[in-house]
């Protein structure tokens, strides 16, 4: 019987990739269990049922681990990751789940499964991207989100001051522009958030809900 890779191995890989390119990983450690649980909350709330779920920027799979036990009969989880080393790790993690989990080595802007999704979970490090990239990704999420569906994503708290101290003026301006793009989506979609303090670093989990088809 195939065994899942250990979480500790995932942490080692994540740290190695963070050292190789912090801009693409956007963190110094994988998402903690409580952060993963908060991101997966919309699926947990739905309970048993056949749900289409999309996870983007899965890294070494801490949120994937949280999502898989929540998949009911007939559910489908598409996992999107651009880092080839993380993709290999995710395929080990999801081995034996091919009937309901598929790992895609691509960008979400290029994903074409022909499905819309009841739940979308994003682990992308938005504050490391250009504003126009963030706008394109958020727009794509909303295109893929089924009416009545939910999108969750997160941002680390307390990092603005640190970034301002160590970043150039151009980087600080880019970061502010990204925050403005995200704030626009939050305002238009009446987003709400919860703060997960038991994470390194603490994080704010945002949730956007798509109006139901009849509303």
C-alpha positions in Angstrom: 0.0 0.0 0.0 1.3 3.5 -0.9 2.0 5.7 2.1 1.7 9.5 2.1 4.8 11.6 2.5 5.4 12.9 6.0 4.5 16.5 6.9 8.1 17.0 8.2 9.5 16.1 4.8 7.1 18.7 3.3 8.5 21.4 5.7 12.1 20.6 4.6 11.2 20.9 0.9 9.3 24.1 1.5 12.2 25.7 3.3 14.6 24.6 0.5 12.3 26.2 -2.1 11.9 29.3 0.0 15.7 29.7 0.0 15.7 29.2 -3.7 13.1 31.8 -4.4 11.1 33.5 -1.7 9.1 35.5 -4.2 7.5 32.4 -5.5 6.9 30.7 -2.2 6.0 33.8 -0.3 6.5 32.3 3.2 9.2 30.9 5.4 7.1 27.8 6.4 4.1 25.9 5.1 0.6 26.8 6.3 0.0 25.6 9.8 -2.9 23.2 10.7 -5.2 26.0 12.0 -4.6 28.1 8.9 -5.3 25.1 6.6 -8.5 24.4 8.6 -9.7 28.0 8.2 -9.0 28.0 4.5 -11.0 24.7 4.1 -13.9 25.9 6.3 -16.4 26.4 3.4 -16.0 22.8 2.3 -16.4 21.6 5.9 -19.6 23.6 6.3 -21.1 22.1 3.2 -20.9 18.6 4.7 -21.6 15.4 2.7 -22.2 15.9 -1.0 -20.6 15.9 -4.4 -18.6 19.1 -4.5 -16.1 20.5 -7.0 -13.1 22.0 -5.2 -10.1 23.9 -6.6 -6.9 24.5 -4.6 -4.4 26.9 -6.1 -0.8 27.4 -4.9 -0.8 24.2 -2.9 2.9 24.1 -2.1 3.8 20.9 -0.2 0.1 20.1 0.5 -0.9 21.2 4.1 -4.2 22.5 2.8 -4.6 19.5 0.5 -4.3 17.2 3.5 -7.1 19.2 5.1 -9.3 19.1 2.1 -9.1 15.4 1.1 -10.9 13.9 4.1 -13.8 16.4 3.5 -14.4 15.1 0.0 -17.7 13.2 -0.2 -18.7 10.6 -2.7 -18.7 12.1 -6.2 -16.5 15.1 -5.2 -13.6 16.3 -7.3 -10.5 18.2 -6.1 -8.3 19.9 -8.7 -4.9 21.0 -7.2 -2.9 23.7 -9.2 0.8 24.3 -8.5 3.4 26.0 -10.7 6.5 24.7 -8.8 7.7 21.4 -10.3 9.2 20.1 -7.0 6.0 20.9 -5.2 4.0 19.1 -7.9 6.0 16.0 -7.4 5.4 16.1 -3.7 1.7 16.7 -4.2 1.4 13.7 -6.6 3.0 11.5 -3.9 0.5 12.9 -1.3 -2.5 12.3 -3.5 -1.4 8.9 -4.8 -4.3 6.4 -4.8 -6.9 9.3 -5.0 -6.8 9.6 -8.8 -10.6 9.0 -9.0 -11.2 12.3 -7.2 -8.0 14.3 -7.0 -5.9 15.6 -9.9 -2.7 17.7 -9.6 -2.1 20.2 -12.4 1.3 21.6 -13.1 0.2 24.9 -14.5 -1.0 28.4 -13.6 -4.6 29.0 -12.7 -4.9 31.4 -15.6 -4.2 28.5 -17.9 -6.3 25.9 -16.1 -9.1 24.4 -18.3 -11.0 21.6 -16.7 -14.4 22.5 -18.0 -15.7 22.6 -14.4 -16.9 25.4 -12.2 -16.2 25.1 -8.4 -18.2 25.1 -5.2 -15.1 26.0 -3.2 -11.9 27.6 -4.3 -8.9 27.8 -1.9 -6.0 30.0 -2.8 -2.6 29.7 -1.3 -0.9 32.2 -3.6 1.4 34.8 -2.2 -0.4 37.8 -3.6 1.8 40.4 -2.0 4.7 39.1 -4.1 2.9 39.5 -7.4 2.3 42.5 -9.7 -1.1 44.3 -9.2 -2.2 43.3 -12.7 -1.4 39.6 -12.0 -3.5 39.7 -8.8 -6.4 41.3 -10.7 -6.2 38.6 -13.4 -6.0 35.8 -10.9 -8.9 37.1 -8.8 -11.0 37.6 -11.9 -10.2 34.1 -13.0 -11.3 32.7 -9.6 -14.6 34.5 -9.8 -15.1 33.1 -13.4 -14.5 29.6 -12.1 -16.7 30.0 -8.9 -20.1 28.3 -9.1 -23.1 30.5 -8.0 -23.4 30.1 -4.3 -19.7 29.1 -4.1 -17.0 30.4 -1.7 -13.4 31.6 -2.3 -10.9 31.7 0.5 -7.4 33.2 0.5 -5.0 34.6 3.1 -2.5 37.3 3.8 0.0 37.5 6.6 -0.6 40.1 9.3 2.0 42.5 10.7 4.3 42.3 7.7 3.6 45.8 6.2 5.9 47.5 8.6 8.7 45.0 8.0 8.3 45.2 4.2 8.4 49.0 4.3 11.6 48.9 6.3 13.5 46.5 4.0 11.9 47.3 0.6 12.7 49.9 -2.0 10.2 52.6 -2.8 9.1 50.7 -6.0 8.5 47.5 -4.0 6.5 49.4 -1.3 4.4 51.0 -4.0 3.8 47.6 -5.7 2.8 46.1 -2.4 0.3 49.0 -1.7 -1.1 48.6 -5.2 -1.7 44.9 -4.7 -3.5 45.6 -1.4 -5.7 48.2 -3.3 -6.6 45.6 -5.9 -7.6 43.0 -3.2 -9.5 45.7 -1.2 -11.6 46.4 -4.3 -12.6 42.7 -4.6 -13.3 42.6 -0.9 -15.5 45.7 -1.0 -17.5 44.5 -4.1 -18.1 41.1 -2.8 -18.8 41.9 0.9 -15.8 39.8 2.0 -15.2 38.9 5.6 -12.2 37.6 7.4 -10.9 35.7 10.4 -7.5 36.0 11.9 -5.4 32.9 12.6 -2.9 33.8 15.3 -1.6 30.2 15.7 0.4 30.4 12.5 3.9 31.4 11.6 3.4 34.3 10.9 -0.2 35.0 11.9 -2.6 35.2 9.0 -5.9 36.8 8.0 -8.2 34.4 6.0 -10.5 36.2 3.7 -13.7 34.7 2.3 -15.7 35.8 -0.7 -19.1 34.2 -1.4 -20.6 34.2 -4.9 -24.4 35.0 -5.0 -26.6 32.0 -5.6 -28.0 31.6 -9.1 -31.5 32.8 -8.0 -30.2 35.8 -6.0 
